[in-house]
Amino acid sequence: MKIVILGAGQVGASVAESLVSEPNEITVVDTDVPRLTQLQNRLDLRVVVGNAALPSVLEQAGMGDADLLIAVTQSDQTNLCACRTAATTGSGAPNGIATAPRSAKARSSRSLSSWGQ
């Protein structure tokens, strides 16, 4: 499976570590170069430096042929924006997971359910 993980923090690194042990192609996107370097040195994965909210960065990360997008950056807005971008461009992961605060989930639940349809 081709998986793009947005965010190389504690959650993103933990998810990458769990998924890299299986036959997956993992790409992690973040703006923190030292953190990405540390992950790449420790795990068999690809990294992309950039803002995960930008379509060009998602494209560079391989979103066009990814099976899954996991958005776990420290920015809820970036997470939701990235999932929406992936879904509305018609290319990219058919499945996406984004972390967001409860209030954002409540406001967005209706529009989230219609993404990609």
C-alpha positions in Angstrom: 0.0 0.0 0.0 1.2 3.5 -0.7 0.6 5.7 2.3 1.3 9.4 2.7 1.6 10.7 6.3 1.4 14.4 6.9 3.3 15.4 10.1 6.5 13.9 11.5 5.7 14.7 15.1 5.0 12.1 17.8 1.8 10.8 16.2 3.1 10.8 12.7 6.4 9.1 13.7 4.5 6.5 15.7 2.2 5.8 12.8 5.1 5.5 10.3 6.9 3.2 12.6 3.9 0.9 12.9 3.2 0.8 9.2 6.7 0.6 7.9 7.1 -3.0 9.3 4.5 -4.2 6.8 4.9 -4.1 3.0 4.0 -0.5 2.6 5.5 2.4 0.7 5.5 5.2 3.3 6.1 8.9 2.6 6.2 11.4 5.4 5.7 15.2 4.8 6.8 17.9 7.3 8.6 21.2 7.4 11.0 20.1 10.1 14.1 18.9 8.3 16.0 17.5 11.4 12.9 15.5 12.4 12.5 14.1 8.9 16.2 13.2 8.7 16.0 11.4 12.0 12.9 9.4 10.7 14.5 8.5 7.4 17.7 7.4 9.1 15.8 5.1 11.4 13.1 3.8 9.1 12.8 2.6 5.5 10.6 5.4 4.2 10.6 8.5 1.9 10.4 12.1 3.2 9.3 15.3 1.6 10.0 18.7 3.1 7.2 21.2 2.7 3.9 22.6 3.8 1.3 19.8 3.7 -1.5 22.2 2.9 0.0 23.0 -0.5 -1.2 20.9 -3.5 2.3 21.0 -5.0 3.8 19.4 -1.9 1.0 16.7 -1.8 1.8 16.0 -5.5 5.6 15.7 -4.7 4.7 13.3 -1.9 3.0 11.0 -4.4 -0.6 11.8 -3.5 -1.6 11.0 -7.1 -1.2 7.3 -6.6 -1.5 6.9 -2.9 -3.9 4.5 -1.3 -4.2 6.3 2.1 -3.6 9.8 3.4 -3.0 10.2 7.2 -3.0 13.9 8.2 -1.6 14.3 11.7 0.3 17.6 11.6 0.0 20.0 14.6 -2.3 22.2 12.5 -6.0 21.0 12.4 -6.5 23.4 9.5 -3.7 21.9 7.5 -5.0 18.4 8.2 -8.5 19.2 7.0 -7.2 21.2 4.1 -4.9 18.5 2.9 -7.7 15.8 3.0 -10.1 18.1 1.2 -7.5 18.9 -1.4 -6.7 15.3 -2.0 -10.4 14.4 -2.3 -11.5 17.3 -4.5 -8.7 17.1 -7.0 -9.9 13.8 -8.2 -6.5 12.2 -7.8 -5.0 10.8 -4.7 -5.9 8.6 -1.8 -9.5 7.4 -1.8 -9.2 7.2 2.0 -8.0 9.9 4.3 -7.7 10.3 8.1 -7.3 13.7 9.7 -7.0 14.7 13.3 -9.2 17.7 14.3 -10.7 19.1 17.4 -14.2 18.1 18.4 -15.7 21.5 17.5 -14.2 21.4 14.0 -15.5 17.8 13.5 -19.0 18.9 14.5 -18.9 21.8 12.0 -17.4 19.8 9.3 -19.1 16.4 9.7 -21.6 17.1 6.9 -19.0 18.3 4.4 -16.5 15.6 5.3 -18.9 12.8 4.6 -19.4 14.1 1.0 -15.7 14.4 0.1 -14.7 12.4 -2.8 -18.3 11.6 -3.9 
